[in-house]
Amino acid sequence: MNALLDHIQNQQARAMHLEHILEAAQVLDNEGLAPAAISSLISTARDIAGELNAALDSVALPEG
């Protein structure tokens, strides 16, 4: 069960990073600043969302 809990904690940390990236993109967008940076943040957020989706798929969960 320890491997599963570690896996879940890792995914929770990734979700928190995703939230912070999206918050940064929102702040920049609201201020009308750095459109290239916003684009980069969105791309990074999409990558993390895809990784989270794959990691939380039932076939990707660790045994235990």
N, C-alpha and C positions, 0 to 999 in steps of 0.2 A: 504493500500500500504506500510505502514511502516514496517509491518512484512516481506513482501517480500524483501524490501531493506535490512533489517537487515540480512535476510537469505542469500542474495547474498553477502553481505559484509563478513559474516562468511565464506562462501565458498571461497571467494577471499583470505582471510587470510590463510585458510587451503592450498590453492594452493601455496601461497608464502612459507609456511613451507615445502611443498613438494619440491619446487624448491631448497630450502636451503639444504634439506636432500640429494637430488640428487647431488648437487654441492659438498657437503662434500664427498660423495661416489666417485665422479669422481676425486677429488683431491687425496684422499687416493689411489685410483686405479692407477692414473698416477704416483704416487711416489712409487708404489709397497709396500705400507704399510698396515698393519692391515687387512688382509683378513677377519678375523672374524667380525671386525667392519663393513666392507663393506657389508657383508652378512646381518648383523643386520639392517643396514641402508636401504638396498634393501627391506627387509621384512617390515620395517616400512613404506617405500614409497609405497609399494603395498597396505598396509592397508589403508593409506590415500587416495590413488587413488580410491580404492573401495568405501570408505566413500563419496568422492566427487561425484563419479558416482551415487551413491544412492541418495545423497542429491539434486542433480541437475535433477533427474528424475522428469518429470512433475507431477507425482502423489504425490511426496514428498514436493512440493512447498507449502508454507503456503497460506492461503486464504488472499485476500486483495490486 
